[in-house]
Amino acid sequence: MEEEEIGKVPDLFSYTLPSHSDTIFTRLHSFQEEELLLDWIFPLHGNSFQAHRLVLAAASQTPDAFFGSKHKFGLEVGNIAACLTPVGLRAVLDFAYRGDVAVDLSEEEVMKEVLNACTCLEMERLRQRCTSKVTTSAAKEREKNLAVIKDMRERAVGCDVTIQAESGERYLAHRVVLAAGGDYFRALLCGGLRESSEDTVCLRGVSSHVIESMLDFIYTGQLRLGWSQIWELTDALFQFQLQGALSLCIDFLQDGMDESTCLDVLVLAETYGLVQLGQAAEQYTLAHFQGISAGEKFKDVPCSLLDKLLDKDSLCVESEIVVFRAVVSWVEDNPLERLPALPGLLRHVRLPLLSYSELQEALSCRLLCRSPGARGSLEAIRSLMEGHYRGPECRPRTLNQVLVLVGGDAVDDEFMKRVPSRTLWFAQQFHRGPGLIRSINWRPFAKLPEPARFRHCVCLLNNKLYVLGGRKYYGALDILKSALRFDLSLCKWERLPDMLCQRDYFSSVCLDGKVFALGGNRDDSQYLDAVEYYTPEENSWRQAHPLDTAVCSHAAAVLDGQIYISGGCDPHQRCLPLMWHYHPALGSSTRAPMTVGAGRAGHIMLAMGRGLVVAGGLQPLWMGFGDQLLCELYDPTHDSWSSIPALPKPHLSPGATVLDGRLYVAGGSSANTAREIKWVHRYDPVEGCWENLGAMPHPYTDLAVCSLPIPHLVHEL
């Protein structure tokens, strides 16, 4: 997927189906074998060879010569029969339909016959393929052939059918290409229907821009997609059975899903039975329910879907009162029709989980008094407030994500040397013992491919974990530029193209369907201002606008679609207090600097609510560096900082993530003592305090931490 322009918020994104040309020519070859829509017959040496004129033209250096009133290669083939043999013609047809030849070119006579056919039909690419030792793949040749057909359509060469929109717009096309594009057009143009013999086919009820998009996809395998037209286009693609184009729409819907669109995506997925997309949309909706339930789109949710969502244990809310308020607001939007549904929806509200003040709020809701069926809920609320509730107990809702440790560096069991880790651990259970005793039950679920790494970065994009850079040991040549991707649904690792620069002590974020790597240390003597980004659809890295200064041990986070970068060390080993707003095309602009200490590096920064929390790391002292325990919260709306409670323990170069609305900081070391930190601390913004949850499996430093949805493990938590 590629944005129209990184410099501004795009309206359209370009999505490409790499296998499209293979699919088209496989179907064209099938049409040849089934003798469908054939328009060229070669009676040659007692044999009859049949083909599609358009396919042959696409493989020729002079495609126009196959069409028009003065075409060079007409149905009368007597004038060219002298230079064609069955072997040569078969090679030409193989190349035109498959991008390759099946005959044995090592035989001199065979090669001669094939080259004669190339001369006769002006197949220069086939000639080069036969005579050159360096050849392109068959897939590339098919792509070239499809590009020629696209160009011919744009120039109205060989077009034999017109597609007309109901509003009157007309689009020229090739009948055989449309039929190869999808089952609907094949049935329409090859199935003996009236349209199969007509020069103009009218697609009623389909807007002109949708027809344009469908034709563009059939001829290129590409779609330009945006939220303004995705719904109408997806509906049409189902109607016309263009499965390849539909898969691109599904990718777009999943890539760009947010709180304003996930409900529409979920309804669409359930309407058309798109199981995988529906699971992703439901998972997103459950994880972001609190914000979604406060939006306008929530009022249009069908009752059956709302009932299904409220019943889920994985519904993510800070308090059960959020679920109660969501039910009330949904009913109040259309009380005449929705009031009968209130009792059933209230049964999903886990009333015993409400605090006393929340019970008071629920009891004061006038809507409950208007519904006779809600009396049971009212009685339960009163009994809970009075302390004599005897109804069923409710278990708290459990999130569908877990805390995960990725890699890092630890001392071996003999305390003899440091050993980088390849293990991914997830927190299976948090135990609360007597007093202040806490512990975590950890379980390994995957291993990083070799080499093990630390000082790396991780990102989660489209349910896939990206592991980037870092280093495998302590030499200047041990810094990595390799990148890995872990598919959570398949539990499978994939090696990605290397980053453009090796880097450790850098930062990474995901934005607009891309993975960004920012700054870092290159070789222990050179820091980077370079920024690069990976696009999954292109499977490649590209450079973005550099940072204002080379920096390492900084932190980066995304809030409201914007990238922010804080602190770090510059090439002069100065610890910076700065905060930047970074744009991939425009670069950096400075914001209000951090207010705690003279600078901060080796810290974490993560989005929580409407702000960015900065915690941990080190600070410059009058001699050297020391631990920084004080934490801050940045408000981008007002460009201001405020204090939050200090960390109870040092965390220099730790891992951190936000899970269930709370901040987790794990491991690292202490600048004051040079000792590893084995603890996991959690900050709860509601309680306004830090809590020690227990120790990691090992006291890892320079690790990465994330929260991952692991459906096959969640039920064991």
N, C-alpha and C positions, 0 to 999 in steps of 0.2 A: 504494500500500500504506500502511496506517495502523495504528500500534500501538494496542493496547487502551488503554494509558495510559503516557505517557512516563515517569512517575514511578517505575515499577518494571519489572523484567524481564517482558515480556509472555509469556503462554502462547499466545495466538492473535493473528494478524494478519489484517486485513481487506483482501482483494484484490477489485478491481472491474474488470469488462470493459466499457469504455465503449460498445462497439458492440452490446451484448447486445440491447437493446430493438429496434434496427434489424433484427437477425437474426431475432428472434422474429416481428416483424410482417411481415417479408418472407416468412417461411414461412407465416404465417397467410394472407397474401394469395395465396400459391401454392395453399394448400388451397382457398381460395374458387374459384380458377380451375379447379382439378382436381375440384371438387365433393366434397371430402372432409370428413366430419364436420359438414356443414351442418345447421342445425336451425331456420332461419327462412327462409320463402319469401314473397316479396311478389308476388302476381299483380296487376300494375298496368298499366292501359291496354293490355292485350294482351301485355305483356311480363312475364317472370318474373325477379324479382331474388332471389338467394339469398345468405345470409350466415350468420355465426356469431353467435348471440344474445349470447355473452360479449363479442365484439369491439365490437358496437354498444353494449352496456351500459357498456363501459370509456370510451367517448367521451361518454357522457351525464352530465348533472348528477344524474340519479336512477337509478343503475345497478340498484338493487334492484327497480325497477319492471318490469324485464325478466324477473324470475324469481318463482317462488312461485305458490301456488294463486290468489292475487289480483293477479297481475301485470297491469300496465296495458296492456303491449304483448304480446299473445299471438299465437298462430299465426293467429287469426282477425283479419285486418287490415282488414276492411271498414269498421270504425268510424274508421279513420284514413286510408283511401284518399282521402277527399275533400280532405285538405290536402297530399297528396303527389303529386308529378309525377315522371316519370322523371329529369328534370334535377336536381330537388332531392334525390331519393333517391340518385342517383349521387354527388352531392357529399357527402352524409352518409357513404356507404360509403367513398369516397375518404379522407375525413378519419379515419374509424375505423380503416382498415387502413394508411394511409400518412402520416397526420398533415398532409395538405395537400389542396387541391382542384384539379382539373384544368380545371374549367369557367371560362369567361370572365365574371367577376363585374362587369365594366364595363358589361355590358348590363343595363338596368334590369329587364327581364322575368326574366332568369336570376337576378339577385340576389333578386327577389321570391320566386321558386320555392324558392330555397335557404333563405331566411329562414323561409318557411312550413314547410319540412321541419324546420328547427331548432326551431320552436315545437311542431310536432306530436310530435317524438321527444325534445324537451327536450335539445337539443344546444347548451348555452349557450356552451361554448368555441368551437364552430364559428361561432356567431353573432358572438361578439366578434372572431374572426379575420376575418370578412367585413366587419364595420363599423368596425373599428379600423385606423388607419394604422400602428400599432406592433404587430407580430405576432411571436410566438415561432417558432422554426424548426420544421420538420417533425420533426426528430429529438427536440426537446424535447417535442413533443406525443406522440410515440410513448412517450417515457419516462413521461409523465403517464398515458397509457393503461395501461401495464404496472403502474404503481404502483396504479392503481384495481383492476386484476385481482388483484394481490397482496393488497390490502385485502379484496376479496371472498372470497378463499380463507381468510383469517384469520377472517372472519365466517361461513364456510361457506355463502356465497351462490353459487348456481349450480353447486356442485361436483357432478359426476356420476360420479366414480370414486374408489375407495378403494385406496390403495397399502398393502399389509400386509407388515411385516417377518416373517422366519421366526420371530422370538421373540414375535410377536403384536401389536406396536405397529401402529396404523392411522393413516393420514394421508390426509385429504381433498384432492382436487385436481380440476382441470378436464381432461377428456380431450383437448380440442383444444390446450391449452397444453402438456401433456406431449408430445403428438405433435410440436408445433413446437419442443420443446426439443432433440430429437436424433433421429438415424436409428433407434436401437434402439426408442424408444417409438413412433415413427411406424410401424415395421413391426409392433410388438406390437398397437397399437390401431387401425391402419388396414389391416392386411394380410390380414384374413380369418381370423386365428388365433382360437382359442377366447377369448382374453382380450379381443378386440375387442367382444365382446357381453356380457362379465361386468361386474358392478358393482364387484367386488373383484379386484385383481390382486396376487398374492403374489410378491415378489421373494426367492427362496430364496438362502441363502448370503450375504446382505447384511445387515450390522448396521443397527440402527435409526438410529444417529447418521450413518451414511453416507447413508441414504435422506433424512434431514433435510437434510443438506448439499446433496444433488443437487436436491431440491425447492426449497430456498432459492435455489440458483443459477438454476434455470429461471425462477423468478418475480422475481428481482431482478438477476441478473448478478453477484452477489457470493458470495464464499466466505470463511469464517473459517478460517484455516489455522494449524496448529501441527505440530511434529515428532511429537507423540504419535499423530496420526491421518493424516498425509500419505501414508504408504505404502499403507494399506488404501483410502483414498479414491482415490488415483491409480489403483490396480488396478481399482476399481469404475468409474471414469470411462472407462477403456479398454473395459471390458466393455459399458458402456451408451452408448459412442460420444458422449459429451458433450465435443466438441472445445473449445468455449469455456472450459468449466471446467477442462479438462485444461491449456490454455495458462496459466491462472492458477496451477495447481499447479507447472508447469514454472518459471514466474517465481519462485514461492516457493522452490523447490528451488535455483534458481540464486542468488537473492538471499542466502539464509541458509546457503549451503554453507560448512562449516568442516572442520577435520581429523577431527572425529568423525562427520561425515555424508557426506563426499565419496565414499567408497568405495561406500556404499549407493546414492548417487545415480548413480554410474557403472554399477553393476550393473543398476539399474532402467532406465537409459537404453539400455543394450545389450540388455536383455530385450525392450523395446518398440520398439526402433529409433528412439529419439529422438536424431537425429544432432547437432543443435546443443547440446542439454543434455549429451550424451555428450562432446562436444568440450570444453565448459566444465569438466565434472567431471574429465576426464582431464588437462586443462591445470592445474587446481587441484591434483590429486593429484601430478602430476609436480613442480610448483613447491614443494609442501610435503611431499615424500616422506619427508624425514628425520624429521619429527615424526610423520607418519602411521604409518611403519613401527615406531615404538616403542609404538603404542597397541594396545588390545585388539581393535579392529575389524579390524586388519590380519591377524590370525590366521584370519579367516573369508574372506579373499579367494580366489576360485576360482583354480586353478592356471593356467588359460588366460589370465586377466586379469593375474595376476602376471607371467607369461612375457611378455606384451605390454608391460607397463610397464617391466620391467627392460631391455628391448631399446632403449628410447628414448634418443636422445642428449640430450634435454631433461630427463632425470631430474635433479632438483636435490639434490645431496648435497655436504657439505663434503669428503668423501673417499670413495673407492671402497670402503673398508672398511665403510661404512654399508650398501652394497648387499649385501656378503658377510654381514654380521650379520643383515640382513633375511631373506635366504634361509635361513640357519641357524635363526633363531627360528621362521620359518613352518613348516619341516619338523619341528622339534622339538615343535611343538604337537600333531602327530599323526603320529609317525614311522612307525607301522605302515602307514598309507595313503600317506604323502607321500614316504617315502624313495626310491621309484623315480623320483620327479620331480627329485631333487636334481641329478643330472648335467646335465640339460637347463637347469635354472635357473642352475647355476654357470657355464655357458657365457656367460651375460650379464654376469658379473662381470669387469670389465676388470683382470685381475690385474697386468699390467705397470704400472698406475698406483698400486699399493700401495707404501708405504714399507717399509723393512726391518723395522721393528717391527711394522707391520701384516701383513707376510708371516709373521712369527713367530706372530702371533695366529692367522692362518688355518691355518698348519701344525699348530698345537696343537689344532685343532678335532677332537674325537673322532668327530664325525658323519661326516667325510669317510672315515674308515677303515672305517666300517660299510657304505659303498656301493661295490661293485665298479666301478660306472660313474664314480665320482669320482676314479679313479686318475690320469686324465689331468690333472685340476686339481692333484692333489698333486704330480705330477712337474713341472708348470709352476711351482708355488710354490717347490719345491726349486731348480730351475734358476735362477729369478730371484734367490733368496738367494745362490746360489753364483756368480752372475755369468756364466753361460754359457747364458742363455735364447736359444733360436732360433725361438721361435714367432712368430705374427703380432703386429704392433704394434697398439696401441690408441690411438685418438684420445680426448682428454678429452671429457666430456659438455659440451654447450653448452646454455646456458639459452635459453628461448624468450622472453626479455625483453631489451630494449636500453635504454641510457641516452639520455634525451631532454632537450633544452633547449627551453624554451617562452618566447618573447618576450624581454623585457629591454630594456636601454638601452645604446647604444654611441655612441662618437664617429664621425662620418662619415669617409670616406676622406681628405678635405681637412683634417681636424682643425679644422673651423670651427664645428661645432655638434653637439649630441647628437641622435641619431635613435632613437626606439623601434623595436623589431624586431617583425615579424609572423611570422618564420620559426620553424618547428619543425625542429630538427636532431637526428639520432640518430647515436650513435657506431657507425660501421660496423665499425671495427676498431681495436684498440689495438696499436701497434707498439712493440717493445722493441729499441732500437738498442744499439750498443756502449757500455759504461760505464753512465752514468746517463741517457743520451739516451732520451727517450720521446716518442712522438707519437700523435695520434689521427686517424683518417680519419673525417671528418664528412660526413654527407649530408643535405640537406634532403628532407623527405617531405611537408610540408603547410605551409600558411600560415594564420595567424589571420585571420578576417574583420576588416574595418575596424571600429574603429580598432586600430592597433598598441597594445600596452599593456606596462607594467612596474609593479613593486610589486604584482603580482597574486598570486593563489593558484591552484594546480591540485590536483585530486583524481582518483583513478581509482575508478570504481564500476561494477560489472557490465560490465567491458570497454569502458567509455566514459569519455573524458577530459573532466572539467569544468574550465573556465577561468573564474575569477570575479574581478570587480572590477579593482582597480589604477587606473592613471591613463594617459591618452593623451598628456599633456604636463605642464608644470610649473606651470600656473595653478591657483588654488584651485578653479576651476570645471571642471577637467579630470579630477577624480576620478570614477571610473566605478562604477555599480551594475549594469551589464549582466553577463549570464552566458551562456556558450556551452557546447555539448556536442559532442564529436567522437566519432562512432561508428567505432571502429577497423575493424570488419568491412566497413563500407561506405565508409570514407574520406570521410565526409560530416559537415559542420558543421550544427548546429542552434542557433538562437537560443532561449534559455529566457526565462521571465519575469524581469524585473529583480529584483534583491535589494531588500529593504525599505529599505536604507541604502546610499549610496555609501561605499566604503571602500578605502583602500590601507594598506600596512604592517599588514595584519591576518593572521590565520591561518585555516586551513581543514583540516578532517578529515572522514573518512567513518565513520559508525557506524550500525549497525542499518538499513542500506539508505537512510540519509539523508546529505546533504551539509551540514555545519555551517560557518558563517562566524562568527568570533569576534573581537570588538573591532575595533581599527584606528583610522585617522585619517579623519575625515569631510570636513573643509574646510580643513586646515592650521591651524585654531585650536581645533578641538573633537575630542577623542578619544572613542571609543565604549566603553561597557560592554555594548552590545547584542549579543545572539547570535540568529541566525536559522538555520533549517534548511530545506532543499529536499527534498521527497519526490517522486521521479520519477513514481510512480503518480498523484499528485494534480497534478503539474506546477505546484506553487505553493510559495511561501516562507511560513513561519510563524515567529513569535517563540518563542524558548525563554527560560529563566530568564537574566537578565543576569549578567554577571560582578560580582565584589565591587567592582571599581574599573575606571574607564575606562583603557584601556591600548593602546599601539601598539608595533610593532616587537618583539612578543613571539613565542613559538613554541608550537606545540601538537602533540601526537601522541597516538595511541591505542595502548594496551598492554593486552592481556587484556580487551578490551571496555570499557576505561575511558579517559576523556579527561584528559590532563594538560596544564597550561599553565605556561610558565616565563618569568620575566624580563619585559623590555619597559620602556617609559617611561610614567610616569603624566602627568596633565595639567600637573604642575609641573615637567616635564622631568627628573624624578628617575629614574635608572636602577635598576631593581628586581632584587634577588637572589631573589625569591620563587618558590615552586613551589606550584601549586594542583592539586587534584583537582576536576574540574568534572563536574557531573551536569546534563543538560538540563532536568530538572524541579525539582531541588533547589538548584542553584547551586554555589558554590565552597566548598571547605574547604582550609585551608592545610596544606601538608606541610613537611618540613624544607627550609630555604632552601639555595640553592646555596652552596658553600663557597669557590669561587675568586673573588676580587675582591669589590668592594662592590656589584656588580650586573652585569647583562648585558642587552644589547638588540641587535637586528639579527642575531641568531644563528639557529642551526637546532637542532631537537631531533627525533630519530627513534628508533623502537623497534628495538633489536637484541637478539636473544635474549630474556632475561628482564629487560632493563633499558632505560633511555632514555639515549641519548648526547646531550650538549649540547656544541656546538662553535661556534667562530667568534664574530663580532659585535664589539661594543665594550664597554668598561668605563669607569666614571667615575674620573677622576684628580683630584688636588687642584686642577688647573686644566683644565677641559674634559673631553674624552673621548679614549681611546686604544684601539688594537687589543687584542683579547683573543685570545691564542694558546692559552692553557691550556684543556683540555677535561675534562669530568667525565662520570661514569656514575651515574645514579640507580637505586637498587634499591627499587621500591615495596613489596616484601614487608617489608623491614626499615626503610623510610623513611630511607634513608641514602645518602650520596654517596661516591664514590671517584674517584681521579684516573686518567686514561688519558693516553697520550702527547700532547704539545702539537702543534698544527698547525705545519707548517714555514713557512707564509705566512699573512698576514692574509686573512680572508674576512668582510667586513662586508656584510650583506644578500645572501648568496649563494643559490644553489639547491642542494638536496640531496635524495638519495634513498638507499634501501637496495636493492642489487641483488646477487644471489647471496651473500647473507650478509655483504656488506661495504658500508661507508658511503662514498658519493661526495659530495664538496663541490665545487661549481663556481662560479667567477667571484666577483662582488661587487667590493668596493673595499677600500682601506685607510683607516682613520680617521686614521692618522698622516701619510700622504702625500697623501691625497685622490686617489690614482691607482687606476685600474681594475686588477683582478686577472684575468688571462687563464687561470689554471691550473685544472686539475681534479686534486684530491687524493683518494686513496682510503685508507680506514682498514680494515685487516684485523685483526679481533679475535683470530684464531688466531695470527698473527705478532706482533701487538701493536705495529704501526708504521704510519706514514703513508707513502704513495708518491705521487710526482708522476707522473701519467700522461701529461701533455702539455697543450697549449693548446686552448682553445675556438676556433671559427671567428673570433670577434671577442671582445674583452675586455668581455663583457656584465656590467652591474651590474643589481641589482634584477630578476633573472630568476627563473624557476621551473624546477625540474628534477623529473623523475619517471622511473620505469622502466615501460615499456609493452610488452605483448605485441604484436608486429607480425609475424604469421605469414608474410605475403607478402614480408617483407624478411629474416626470420631466416636463410633458406637462403643468403643472399648474404654473411652475416657470415663 
